[in-house]
Amino acid sequence: MVAVDAGAERFRGFRRFRKFRWVLAVVVLLTTASPDAQRGATQTAPPPARTSALAEAAPLVSKVLPNGMEIVVFEDHGVPLVTVELAVRNGSFTETPELNGLSHLYEHMFFKSNRAMLERAAYLRDFDQLGISYNGTTREEVVEYYFTTIAQNLPVAMQYIRDAVRYPLFEEREFAQEREVVLGELRNHASNPFQQLSQQMNDSLFFKYPSRKTPGGSIETVSAATTSMMRLIQQRYYVPNNSAIIVAGDVNPQSVFTVAEGLFADWPKRQVDPFVEFPLVEHPPLAKSDGKILSGPVQNVIIEIGWQGPSIGKDDAATYAADVFSRILDQPNSRFQRAIVDTGLATTIGIGYYTQRNVGPITLLLQTTPEQARAAMKAVYAEIANFSAPDYYTDEELESAKAALEVEDLFDREKPSEYTHTIGFWWASTGLDYFRGYLKRLRDTSRADVTRYVKTYIQDKPHIGLALMPDGGAARTSGLTVQDLIGAAASAGGRK
């Protein structure tokens, strides 16, 4: 059970990241921290949802029950296993400051006592012997609970989900225990030097409503949490017309629909859509570029530049272009990589966009040395200035990037137990129509689309530049300044 903040999704050096920061924090610590810090870095996280979508041809079947609950089935008979997931549109994007982190705390309570346990329901008698593994993840725009077992145990896993979501007890003793578990996770993260960088970027980029982008919350908010707050979250968001059951593996869609209808059809619909009654905030745009230099027990310099990117539902075309452009820059032989990595200015560099309904961030991340930091930043901004140049990448690189993203989707489907999380992520943030049509839109993305994305969200746009420097005077030795971090000729409105 983990709260996943914006950071790296899958890491090869610093490339191909999407923005699940707490995963990235662990990787950075293990690769750059001092030996003493490394010994204390034990926090891990499950692989987060992929941020590319399902091909149109994939066997994805869905049905919406009369109460608004969506049932989604991904049929794959490769092995006799099935993963069942409950996805809920909840997470930090629903959280006011006083509720920040409580979606994650609720996730921990999901697996605790419920009415069926109190009544000693017969199906629970041998639950622990059925080979059912389960866990949960909280992100900005979705909370996911998932169970993996042999196919014949599908009804049992779904019944457990039904009882956990509809009839939680929120027993005070268990709540106090889980609150301490979550507080322990937060304290571990607070001791992570990269978390300082991550939180600073979040607070700066989303300065008016930072809680909406912080799934873990804070020690203060979690310490003040009560069971009545859990009930509040349940009443607002844990309702059928804000939830989906996603099943992947050795199943027949019609059989899944039959089981789901029998278990969930009588769950009363919430009369008012929670996002109508409690609308999302509007993150204001940055007024100017800004930066900050931090220090911590790391061996190399970590530099992060962040922009506010497009939102699903407002500029879908830019989200496809963002993925394509990030993939172009990620290629080892791209002009971007040659200018920064092949020259020795940085050991790794990557740029990525994190698809979100409520403002997806664009992040550039690089690792370098104190001696090379200023030169690296000068080179980075020189490349950014040329992102929209007609010759910055070739037509072959454009098509290669699209093909690479499509191939990644094919590989993603190889493991249905993880692919449920992908489906849940996209169901919550974009909806299944976007998800199903992703690759067609990707193939249709043109050079003009990429140029519009770059000019709309990156070039000449206010941004945040941060550096995490090794302790012991590295910042002074490097000569790196805030002006270097935001671009040598940066003005109040961005780069000129």
TIGUDO-91549 format. One line per 3 residues: number of its first residue (from 0); their letters; for each residue x, y, z of C-alpha. Coordinates in steps of 0.5 Angstrom, whole numbers. Layout:
# residues N
NUM	a	X,Y,Z; ...
# end
This chain:
# residues 496
0	mva	0,0,0; 3,6,-2; 2,13,-4
3	vda	5,15,-11; 7,22,-12; 9,25,-19
6	gae	16,22,-21; 19,16,-25; 15,11,-28
9	rfr	20,6,-30; 27,8,-30; 33,7,-34
12	gfr	38,12,-32; 34,18,-32; 30,16,-38
15	rfr	23,14,-40; 20,17,-33; 13,20,-33
18	kfr	12,23,-26; 11,18,-20; 16,22,-16
21	wvl	17,17,-10; 19,11,-14; 24,16,-17
24	avv	26,18,-10; 28,11,-8; 32,10,-15
27	vll	36,17,-14; 38,15,-7; 40,8,-8
30	tta	45,11,-14; 47,18,-11; 47,18,-4
33	spd	52,17,1; 54,10,4; 50,12,11
36	aqr	44,14,7; 44,8,3; 43,4,9
39	gat	37,7,11; 34,7,4; 29,2,5
42	qta	23,5,2; 20,1,-4; 14,2,-8
45	ppp	10,-3,-13; 11,-1,-21; 6,5,-22
48	art	1,5,-28; 4,6,-35; 3,12,-38
51	sal	2,10,-45; -5,7,-47; -8,1,-50
54	aea	-9,-1,-57; -15,-1,-60; -15,-8,-62
57	apl	-14,-10,-55; -19,-15,-52; -22,-9,-48
60	vsk	-30,-10,-46; -34,-6,-41; -41,-5,-39
63	vlp	-44,0,-34; -49,-2,-29; -55,2,-28
66	ngm	-52,5,-22; -46,8,-26; -41,3,-24
69	eiv	-37,1,-30; -34,-6,-31; -28,-7,-35
72	vfe	-25,-14,-37; -19,-15,-41; -19,-22,-43
75	dhg	-12,-26,-43; -12,-34,-42; -4,-34,-42
78	vpl	-4,-37,-35; -10,-39,-30; -9,-33,-26
81	vtv	-14,-27,-25; -13,-20,-22; -19,-16,-20
84	ela	-18,-9,-19; -23,-3,-16; -21,4,-18
87	vrn	-24,10,-15; -23,17,-18; -20,19,-11
90	gsf	-13,22,-9; -10,28,-8; -14,32,-13
93	tet	-20,31,-9; -17,34,-2; -17,40,1
96	pel	-11,42,6; -14,39,12; -16,32,8
99	ngl	-9,32,5; -6,25,5; -13,22,8
102	shl	-14,18,1; -8,14,2; -10,13,10
105	yeh	-17,11,7; -13,6,2; -10,3,8
108	mff	-16,2,12; -20,-1,6; -17,-8,8
111	ksn	-19,-8,15; -25,-10,19; -32,-10,15
114	ram	-39,-12,16; -37,-19,13; -31,-20,18
117	ler	-36,-18,24; -41,-23,22; -36,-28,20
120	aay	-38,-29,13; -37,-36,10; -33,-34,4
123	lrd	-28,-31,9; -27,-38,13; -21,-40,8
126	fdq	-20,-34,5; -12,-34,7; -11,-41,4
129	lgi	-14,-39,-3; -7,-36,-5; -10,-29,-6
132	syn	-5,-23,-6; -8,-16,-5; -5,-9,-5
135	gtt	-7,-2,-6; -4,5,-9; -6,12,-8
138	ree	-4,17,-14; -7,24,-15; -13,22,-19
141	vve	-14,15,-17; -14,10,-12; -13,3,-14
144	yyf	-14,-4,-10; -12,-10,-13; -13,-18,-12
147	tti	-9,-23,-16; -11,-31,-15; -13,-37,-19
150	aqn	-19,-36,-24; -24,-40,-20; -23,-35,-14
153	lpv	-26,-29,-18; -32,-29,-14; -29,-29,-8
156	amq	-24,-23,-9; -30,-19,-12; -34,-21,-6
159	yir	-29,-19,-1; -28,-12,-5; -36,-11,-5
162	dav	-36,-12,3; -30,-8,4; -32,-2,0
165	ryp	-39,-2,2; -39,-4,9; -33,-2,13
168	lfe	-33,-1,20; -27,4,21; -25,1,28
171	ere	-22,6,32; -16,1,35; -15,-1,27
174	faq	-15,6,25; -10,8,30; -5,3,28
177	ere	-6,4,21; -5,12,22; 2,10,25
180	vvl	4,6,19; 2,12,15; 6,17,19
183	gel	12,12,19; 12,12,11; 12,20,11
186	rnh	17,20,16; 21,16,12; 20,20,6
189	asn	22,26,10; 29,23,11; 30,22,4
192	pfq	34,28,1; 30,27,-6; 24,28,-3
195	qls	26,35,-1; 27,37,-8; 20,33,-10
198	qqm	16,37,-5; 19,44,-7; 18,43,-14
201	nds	10,41,-13; 10,47,-8; 13,52,-13
204	lff	9,49,-19; 2,48,-16; 3,54,-11
207	kyp	-4,56,-10; -6,48,-9; 0,44,-7
210	srk	-5,39,-3; -8,37,-10; -2,34,-12
213	tpg	1,31,-6; -2,24,-5; 2,22,1
216	gsi	0,29,5; 3,31,11; 5,29,18
219	etv	0,34,21; -6,33,17; -5,25,18
222	saa	-4,26,25; -11,30,26; -15,25,22
225	tts	-21,21,25; -25,16,23; -31,21,21
228	mmr	-26,24,16; -26,17,13; -33,16,13
231	liq	-34,23,9; -29,21,4; -33,14,3
234	qry	-40,18,3; -37,23,-3; -33,18,-7
237	yvp	-34,11,-5; -40,10,-9; -42,6,-15
240	nns	-42,12,-20; -35,14,-19; -32,7,-19
243	aii	-30,1,-23; -28,-6,-23; -23,-8,-27
246	vag	-21,-15,-29; -16,-18,-33; -13,-25,-34
249	dvn	-16,-32,-35; -24,-30,-35; -30,-29,-40
252	pqs	-33,-22,-40; -40,-25,-40; -38,-29,-33
255	vft	-35,-23,-30; -41,-18,-32; -46,-24,-29
258	vae	-42,-24,-22; -41,-16,-22; -48,-15,-23
261	glf	-50,-20,-17; -45,-17,-13; -46,-9,-14
264	adw	-52,-8,-18; -56,-6,-11; -51,-1,-9
267	pkr	-55,5,-9; -52,11,-14; -50,17,-11
270	qvd	-55,22,-13; -50,28,-14; -44,27,-18
273	pfv	-38,28,-13; -34,32,-18; -41,37,-19
276	efp	-42,38,-12; -34,38,-10; -31,41,-17
279	lve	-24,41,-18; -19,47,-17; -17,51,-22
282	hpp	-9,51,-22; -7,58,-23; -1,59,-28
285	lak	6,61,-26; 7,69,-26; 14,68,-27
288	sdg	20,63,-27; 23,62,-21; 29,57,-18
291	kil	32,55,-12; 38,51,-10; 38,46,-4
294	sgp	43,41,-1; 43,34,2; 47,28,2
297	vqn	48,26,-5; 54,25,-9; 52,28,-16
300	vii	48,34,-18; 40,33,-19; 37,39,-23
303	eig	30,39,-25; 26,44,-29; 18,44,-29
306	wqg	13,47,-33; 5,46,-32; 3,42,-38
309	psi	-4,40,-41; -10,38,-38; -14,32,-41
312	gkd	-21,35,-43; -18,41,-45; -12,40,-49
315	daa	-12,33,-51; -8,34,-58; -3,36,-54
318	tya	-2,30,-49; -1,26,-55; 4,31,-58
321	adv	7,31,-51; 8,23,-51; 11,23,-58
324	fsr	16,29,-57; 19,26,-50; 20,19,-54
327	ild	24,23,-59; 28,26,-54; 29,20,-50
330	qpn	32,16,-56; 40,15,-55; 42,18,-62
333	srf	37,24,-61; 40,31,-62; 38,33,-55
336	qra	42,27,-52; 48,28,-56; 48,35,-54
339	ivd	48,34,-46; 50,27,-45; 55,25,-51
342	tgl	59,31,-49; 60,29,-42; 56,35,-39
345	att	51,30,-36; 51,23,-34; 43,22,-35
348	igi	38,27,-38; 30,26,-39; 24,30,-40
351	gyy	17,27,-39; 10,29,-39; 5,26,-34
354	tqr	-2,25,-36; -7,28,-32; -14,31,-32
357	nvg	-12,37,-27; -6,40,-30; -1,35,-32
360	pit	7,37,-30; 12,37,-35; 19,35,-32
363	lll	26,35,-35; 31,32,-30; 38,31,-31
366	qtt	44,29,-27; 51,32,-27; 57,34,-23
369	peq	58,41,-19; 64,42,-24; 59,41,-30
372	ara	53,44,-27; 53,51,-30; 55,49,-37
375	amk	50,43,-37; 44,48,-36; 47,53,-41
378	avy	47,47,-46; 40,45,-44; 37,52,-45
381	aei	40,52,-52; 37,46,-54; 30,48,-51
384	anf	31,54,-55; 31,50,-61; 26,45,-60
387	sap	21,48,-65; 26,48,-70; 24,45,-77
390	dyy	31,41,-77; 31,39,-69; 29,32,-71
393	tde	28,28,-77; 21,25,-80; 24,18,-79
396	ele	25,20,-71; 18,22,-71; 15,16,-74
399	sak	20,12,-70; 18,15,-63; 11,13,-65
402	aal	13,6,-66; 17,5,-60; 11,8,-56
405	eve	6,3,-59; 11,-3,-58; 11,-1,-51
408	dlf	4,-2,-50; 4,-9,-53; 9,-11,-48
411	dre	5,-8,-43; 0,-13,-44; 4,-19,-43
414	kps	3,-18,-35; -5,-18,-34; -4,-17,-26
417	eyt	0,-10,-28; -4,-8,-34; -10,-8,-29
420	hti	-7,-2,-26; -6,1,-33; -13,1,-34
423	gfw	-15,4,-28; -10,10,-28; -13,11,-35
426	was	-20,10,-33; -20,15,-28; -16,20,-31
429	tgl	-18,20,-38; -24,15,-39; -24,9,-43
432	dyf	-25,13,-50; -19,16,-49; -15,10,-47
435	rgy	-18,6,-53; -17,11,-58; -10,13,-56
438	lkr	-5,9,-61; -10,12,-67; -9,19,-64
441	lrd	-1,18,-63; 0,15,-70; -4,22,-73
444	tsr	0,26,-69; 4,31,-74; 10,35,-73
447	adv	6,41,-73; 2,38,-67; 9,37,-63
450	try	11,44,-65; 4,47,-62; 5,43,-56
453	vkt	13,46,-55; 11,53,-56; 4,53,-52
456	yiq	7,49,-46; 15,50,-46; 18,55,-50
459	dkp	18,62,-47; 13,60,-41; 15,61,-34
462	hig	18,55,-30; 21,52,-24; 28,51,-24
465	lal	31,47,-18; 38,44,-16; 40,39,-11
468	mpd	47,39,-9; 52,35,-5; 53,38,2
471	gga	59,41,4; 60,47,-1; 58,44,-7
474	art	54,50,-9; 59,55,-8; 64,51,-12
477	sgl	60,50,-18; 58,57,-18; 51,55,-20
480	tvq	46,61,-19; 38,61,-19; 39,65,-26
483	dli	43,59,-29; 37,54,-27; 31,58,-30
486	gaa	36,60,-36; 41,65,-37; 37,71,-40
489	asa	30,69,-36; 26,75,-35; 19,75,-30
492	ggr	15,72,-36; 20,66,-38; 26,66,-43
495	k	27,71,-48
# end
